[in-house]
Amino acid sequence: MTPPDAPAPATLAVVGAGWRAEYILRVAAALGDRFEIAGLVVRDRAEAERMRQAWGAPVFASLDELHAHRRPDFTVLSVTREAAPELIVHSVRAGVPVLTETPPADTLDDLTALFRAVGADAPVQVAEQYHLQPLIAAQLAVARSGVLGDVRECRVSISHGYHAMSIMRRMLGIGFEDAVITASRYTTPLVGGPGRGGDPVSESVLEAEQILAHLDFGDRHGVYDWAPAQNRSWIRRTHLLARGERGEIDGTEVRYLQDFRTPAHYTIRRMDAGQYTNLEGRFLRGLLAGQEWVYRNPFAPVSLMDDEIAVAECLVRMAAFVAGGGGFYGLAEASQDHFLALAVDEAARTGRSVRTTPQIWGA
């Protein structure tokens, strides 16, 4: 039961009826003391009825219909990157803050046009969740602690494009600096793994396209190493390596110097409830770096997998943002990460180095 003095739940509306829209709705429903689903916007009539029955929320055919019925604290856009800009502009002009999926627009021209249409101070945040996943958040916290020294190189093999760029920039402390990018693309065979629909139903061998890119930011360097078939693969693990002059993070292993004659090493360890004879419930308590908590799950004891915890963090931070708090991943950052990802794709496609230039959102 919600305490009588607890703040009222934030109201949100969700635009879309796809896999990701329902993912967000599940997370919001799991945090029912924090969020209320004010409505859904779904154009297809059959999908609208399915969503109404599934979520017990009113469904509308357009944002205008939603706003005429009820104006939520914020709207979550879970639509294609091609459709998002028009809906972002519509919501901003209607005075309703927006949390939009990644990326906020498709091409460089689209990103530029969107930023010009809404401006730098628009009430828009982007639901980039990877840097909020517990292990990545813990790795970033270790890097920021200074124990590694100044992190000047990292290798990211965690997810595609803009997701990887967001982690790389944070690990290196990069803002909107220009980069010289070189990349190569090749294919190798890989046995397919599970997808959004569940486990594979038969063995299939894919021609997995791999992109390996080097981003030179001057005094800092990032390596992007990714194949789309790696996503959800049981046999291609994700990986993050970051190095400073005093130490490195290699996955969950941290090595550093206490002084020039004293090496130290520890493993970042998960603390999960509900294992073996533990009867507290099934949830992540947090992660330990040596003897210190480097990450505590703010939603414990709610049972959420790591990516759901990260999405929950996006929703909570969005609620704080519309209540007057600071932004957590705005349109400028999201545009820069997608811009870098587009430049990596260009370098891989052409085989030529690409030098990025300042964009309107980095001014």
C-alpha positions as CSV (number, residue, x, y, z in Angstrom):
1,M,0.0,0.0,0.0
2,T,1.3,3.5,-0.9
3,P,2.0,5.6,2.2
4,P,-0.5,8.5,2.7
5,D,2.2,11.1,2.4
6,A,3.8,9.6,-0.7
7,P,3.8,11.8,-3.9
8,A,1.2,11.1,-6.5
9,P,2.3,8.8,-9.3
10,A,3.5,10.5,-12.4
11,T,1.1,10.1,-15.3
12,L,2.4,9.0,-18.6
13,A,1.0,8.1,-22.0
14,V,2.6,5.8,-24.5
15,V,2.4,6.2,-28.3
16,G,2.9,2.9,-30.1
17,A,1.8,-0.7,-29.9
18,G,5.0,-2.6,-30.7
19,W,7.3,-4.8,-28.7
20,R,9.1,-1.8,-27.2
21,A,5.9,0.0,-26.2
22,E,4.7,-3.0,-24.3
23,Y,8.2,-3.4,-22.7
24,I,7.9,0.2,-21.3
25,L,4.3,-0.5,-20.2
26,R,5.4,-3.6,-18.3
27,V,8.1,-1.6,-16.4
28,A,5.6,1.2,-15.6
29,A,3.1,-1.3,-14.3
30,A,5.7,-3.0,-12.1
31,L,6.3,0.4,-10.5
32,G,2.6,1.1,-10.0
33,D,3.2,3.3,-7.0
34,R,5.3,5.7,-9.1
35,F,3.5,5.7,-12.5
36,E,-0.1,5.8,-13.8
37,I,-0.8,5.0,-17.4
38,A,-3.0,7.9,-18.5
39,G,-3.6,6.6,-22.0
40,L,-2.3,5.0,-25.1
41,V,-2.1,6.3,-28.7
42,V,-2.6,3.6,-31.3
43,R,-3.8,4.3,-34.8
44,D,-4.6,0.7,-36.0
45,R,-8.1,-0.2,-34.7
46,A,-7.4,-3.9,-34.1
47,E,-4.1,-3.1,-32.3
48,A,-5.9,-0.4,-30.3
49,E,-8.5,-2.9,-29.0
50,R,-5.8,-5.4,-28.1
51,M,-3.8,-2.8,-26.2
52,R,-7.0,-1.6,-24.4
53,Q,-7.7,-5.1,-23.2
54,A,-4.1,-5.9,-22.3
55,W,-3.5,-2.7,-20.3
56,G,-6.9,-1.5,-19.2
57,A,-6.1,2.1,-20.3
58,P,-8.0,4.3,-22.6
59,V,-6.7,4.2,-26.2
60,F,-6.8,7.1,-28.7
61,A,-6.2,7.4,-32.4
62,S,-4.1,10.6,-32.1
63,L,-2.2,12.9,-29.7
64,D,-4.9,15.5,-30.1
65,E,-7.6,13.0,-28.9
66,L,-5.4,12.0,-26.0
67,H,-4.8,15.7,-25.0
68,A,-8.5,16.5,-25.2
69,H,-9.2,13.6,-22.8
70,R,-6.3,14.1,-20.4
71,R,-2.9,15.7,-20.5
72,P,-0.3,13.4,-19.0
73,D,2.8,14.6,-17.2
74,F,4.8,13.2,-20.1
75,T,4.4,11.2,-23.3
76,V,6.6,8.2,-24.2
77,L,7.1,7.8,-27.9
78,S,7.8,4.3,-29.0
79,V,7.6,4.7,-32.8
80,T,10.0,4.4,-35.7
81,R,12.8,6.9,-36.0
82,E,11.2,8.2,-39.2
83,A,7.9,8.9,-37.4
84,A,9.3,10.3,-34.2
85,P,10.3,13.9,-35.2
86,E,6.7,14.9,-36.2
87,L,5.3,13.6,-33.0
88,I,8.0,15.2,-30.9
89,V,7.3,18.6,-32.4
90,H,3.5,18.1,-32.0
91,S,3.9,17.2,-28.3
92,V,6.3,20.1,-27.6
93,R,4.0,22.6,-29.2
94,A,1.1,21.2,-27.2
95,G,3.1,21.8,-24.0
96,V,3.6,18.1,-23.1
97,P,7.1,16.9,-22.3
98,V,8.4,13.9,-24.4
99,L,10.5,10.9,-23.6
100,T,11.3,9.5,-27.1
101,E,12.9,6.2,-28.1
102,T,16.4,6.1,-29.6
103,P,17.4,7.6,-32.0
104,P,15.2,10.7,-32.0
105,A,15.4,10.9,-35.9
106,D,16.8,8.9,-38.8
107,T,19.3,10.8,-40.8
108,L,21.7,13.7,-40.1
109,D,19.3,16.1,-42.0
110,D,16.4,14.8,-39.9
111,L,18.3,15.3,-36.6
112,T,19.2,18.9,-37.6
113,A,15.7,19.7,-38.7
114,L,14.3,18.4,-35.4
115,F,16.7,20.3,-33.3
116,R,15.9,23.5,-35.2
117,A,12.2,22.9,-34.8
118,V,12.1,22.5,-31.0
119,G,15.3,24.2,-29.8
120,A,17.9,23.4,-27.2
121,D,15.6,24.0,-24.3
122,A,12.8,21.8,-25.5
123,P,11.2,19.5,-22.8
124,V,12.5,16.4,-24.6
125,Q,14.6,13.6,-23.2
126,V,15.6,10.4,-25.0
127,A,15.3,6.9,-23.5
128,E,18.9,5.7,-23.9
129,Q,19.1,3.1,-21.2
130,Y,22.3,1.2,-21.8
131,H,24.5,3.4,-19.6
132,L,21.9,2.9,-16.8
133,Q,22.1,-0.9,-16.8
134,P,23.6,-2.0,-13.5
135,L,26.9,-3.4,-14.7
136,I,27.6,-0.6,-17.1
137,A,26.6,2.0,-14.4
138,A,29.0,0.2,-12.0
139,Q,31.8,0.2,-14.6
140,L,31.3,3.9,-15.2
141,A,31.3,4.6,-11.5
142,V,34.6,2.8,-11.1
143,A,36.1,4.8,-14.0
144,R,34.9,8.1,-12.5
145,S,36.3,7.2,-9.0
146,G,39.8,8.0,-10.3
147,V,41.2,4.6,-9.4
148,L,42.1,4.0,-13.0
149,G,43.6,7.5,-13.5
150,D,42.4,9.4,-16.6
151,V,40.6,7.0,-18.9
152,R,41.8,7.7,-22.4
153,E,40.9,4.5,-24.3
154,C,38.0,2.0,-24.3
155,R,36.7,-0.8,-26.4
156,V,32.9,-1.2,-26.6
157,S,31.2,-4.4,-27.8
158,I,27.9,-4.1,-26.0
159,S,25.2,-3.0,-28.5
160,H,24.9,-1.3,-31.9
161,G,25.5,2.2,-33.1
162,Y,24.2,5.0,-30.9
163,H,24.0,2.7,-27.8
164,A,27.7,2.0,-28.0
165,M,28.6,5.6,-28.7
166,S,26.7,6.7,-25.6
167,I,28.8,4.4,-23.5
168,M,32.0,5.3,-25.2
169,R,31.6,9.0,-24.8
170,R,30.7,8.6,-21.1
171,M,33.7,6.3,-20.4
172,L,36.1,8.7,-22.2
173,G,34.5,11.9,-20.8
174,I,33.8,13.1,-24.3
175,G,31.2,15.7,-25.0
176,F,30.8,17.0,-28.6
177,E,34.4,16.8,-29.7
178,D,35.1,15.9,-33.3
179,A,36.6,12.6,-34.2
180,V,38.5,10.9,-37.1
181,I,36.9,7.6,-37.7
182,T,38.2,4.6,-39.6
183,A,36.3,1.4,-39.9
184,S,36.2,-2.0,-41.7
185,R,33.3,-4.4,-42.3
186,Y,33.5,-8.1,-42.9
187,T,31.3,-11.2,-42.4
188,T,31.8,-14.5,-40.5
189,P,29.5,-17.5,-39.9
190,L,27.7,-17.6,-36.6
191,V,25.1,-20.0,-35.3
192,G,21.9,-18.0,-34.6
193,G,20.6,-17.5,-31.1
194,P,17.4,-16.4,-29.5
195,G,15.4,-13.4,-30.6
196,R,12.6,-11.2,-29.2
197,G,10.2,-14.1,-29.7
198,G,12.2,-16.5,-27.6
199,D,14.5,-19.5,-28.1
200,P,15.5,-20.6,-31.7
201,V,13.3,-23.3,-33.1
202,S,16.1,-24.8,-35.3
203,E,19.8,-24.4,-35.9
204,S,20.7,-21.8,-38.5
205,V,24.0,-20.5,-39.5
206,L,24.1,-16.7,-40.2
207,E,26.6,-14.6,-42.1
208,A,27.2,-12.2,-39.3
209,E,28.4,-8.8,-40.4
210,Q,31.0,-7.4,-38.1
211,I,32.0,-3.7,-37.9
212,L,35.3,-2.8,-36.3
213,A,35.9,1.0,-36.0
214,H,38.5,3.3,-34.4
215,L,37.3,6.7,-33.2
216,D,40.2,9.1,-32.6
217,F,39.2,12.1,-30.5
218,G,42.7,13.4,-30.3
219,D,44.0,12.5,-26.8
220,R,41.3,9.8,-26.4
221,H,40.5,6.7,-28.4
222,G,37.5,4.4,-28.7
223,V,37.1,1.1,-30.5
224,Y,33.7,-0.1,-31.6
225,D,33.4,-3.8,-32.2
226,W,29.9,-5.1,-33.0
227,A,27.9,-7.6,-35.1
228,P,24.1,-7.3,-35.1
229,A,23.9,-11.1,-34.8
230,Q,25.8,-10.8,-31.5
231,N,22.6,-9.3,-30.0
232,R,21.1,-11.8,-27.6
233,S,23.6,-14.5,-28.8
234,W,24.5,-17.2,-26.3
235,I,28.0,-17.5,-27.7
236,R,29.1,-13.9,-28.4
237,R,29.4,-12.1,-25.1
238,T,29.2,-8.4,-24.7
239,H,32.3,-6.7,-23.4
240,L,33.6,-3.4,-22.2
241,L,37.3,-2.6,-21.7
242,A,38.5,0.8,-20.4
243,R,42.1,1.9,-19.6
244,G,43.7,4.7,-17.7
245,E,47.3,5.2,-16.8
246,R,46.8,3.6,-13.3
247,G,44.6,0.7,-14.2
248,E,41.9,-0.9,-16.3
249,I,38.4,-2.4,-16.3
250,D,38.1,-5.5,-18.4
251,G,34.5,-6.7,-18.1
252,T,34.1,-7.4,-14.4
253,E,37.8,-7.4,-13.6
254,V,39.4,-4.3,-12.2
255,R,43.2,-3.9,-12.0
256,Y,45.0,-0.8,-10.7
257,L,48.0,0.4,-8.7
258,Q,47.7,1.5,-5.1
259,D,51.1,3.0,-5.6
260,F,53.8,2.3,-8.2
261,R,55.0,-0.8,-6.3
262,T,51.6,-2.2,-5.2
263,P,49.2,-3.8,-7.8
264,A,45.6,-4.4,-6.7
265,H,42.8,-6.4,-8.3
266,Y,39.2,-7.1,-7.6
267,T,36.1,-8.5,-9.4
268,I,32.8,-6.6,-9.6
269,R,30.4,-9.0,-8.0
270,R,26.6,-9.2,-8.3
271,M,24.5,-9.5,-5.1
272,D,21.2,-11.2,-6.1
273,A,18.5,-12.2,-3.7
274,G,16.5,-15.3,-4.2
275,Q,19.4,-17.7,-4.9
276,Y,20.0,-21.0,-3.2
277,T,18.3,-20.9,0.3
278,N,17.7,-17.1,0.2
279,L,14.0,-16.4,0.5
280,E,14.0,-12.6,0.2
281,G,12.5,-12.7,-3.4
282,R,14.1,-12.6,-6.8
283,F,15.8,-9.3,-7.4
284,L,19.2,-7.6,-7.8
285,R,20.4,-6.0,-4.6
286,G,23.4,-4.3,-6.2
287,L,27.0,-4.7,-7.3
288,L,30.1,-4.7,-5.1
289,A,33.6,-3.4,-6.2
290,G,35.8,-5.1,-3.8
291,Q,34.2,-4.4,-0.4
292,E,32.3,-1.2,-1.5
293,W,28.9,-0.9,-3.1
294,V,29.4,0.5,-6.5
295,Y,25.8,0.2,-7.6
296,R,22.6,-0.3,-5.5
297,N,19.3,-1.2,-7.2
298,P,16.9,1.7,-6.5
299,F,13.9,-0.5,-7.3
300,A,14.6,-3.5,-5.0
301,P,12.8,-5.6,-4.1
302,V,10.8,-5.3,-7.4
303,S,11.7,-8.2,-9.6
304,L,13.2,-6.6,-12.8
305,M,15.9,-7.8,-15.1
306,D,18.9,-5.5,-15.7
307,D,17.6,-3.8,-18.8
308,E,14.2,-3.3,-17.2
309,I,16.0,-1.6,-14.3
310,A,17.6,0.7,-16.8
311,V,14.3,1.5,-18.5
312,A,12.7,2.1,-15.1
313,E,15.6,4.6,-14.4
314,C,14.7,6.4,-17.6
315,L,11.1,6.7,-16.5
316,V,11.9,7.9,-13.0
317,R,14.4,10.4,-14.2
318,M,11.9,11.7,-16.8
319,A,9.3,12.1,-14.0
320,A,11.9,14.1,-12.0
321,F,12.7,16.2,-15.1
322,V,9.1,17.3,-15.7
323,A,8.8,18.1,-12.0
324,G,11.6,20.6,-12.4
325,G,14.8,18.5,-12.2
326,G,17.7,18.4,-14.6
327,G,17.8,16.5,-17.8
328,F,19.5,13.1,-18.0
329,Y,19.9,12.4,-21.7
330,G,18.7,15.2,-23.9
331,L,18.2,15.7,-27.5
332,A,21.7,17.1,-28.0
333,E,23.4,14.1,-26.5
334,A,21.2,11.7,-28.4
335,S,21.8,13.5,-31.7
336,Q,25.5,13.4,-31.2
337,D,25.6,9.7,-30.4
338,H,23.5,8.9,-33.5
339,F,25.6,11.3,-35.6
340,L,28.8,9.4,-34.5
341,A,27.1,6.1,-35.3
342,L,26.2,7.3,-38.8
343,A,29.8,8.4,-39.3
344,V,31.0,4.9,-38.3
345,D,28.6,3.4,-40.8
346,E,29.9,5.7,-43.5
347,A,33.5,4.8,-42.8
348,A,32.7,1.1,-42.8
349,R,30.7,1.4,-46.1
350,T,33.2,3.5,-48.0
351,G,36.5,2.2,-46.5
352,R,37.6,5.8,-46.2
353,S,38.3,7.8,-42.9
354,V,35.6,10.2,-41.9
355,R,36.3,13.4,-40.0
356,T,33.2,14.7,-38.0
357,T,32.5,18.4,-37.8
358,P,30.6,20.5,-35.3
359,Q,26.8,20.2,-35.4
360,I,24.0,22.6,-34.4
361,W,23.3,20.7,-31.1
362,G,26.9,20.9,-30.0
363,A,27.1,24.7,-30.2
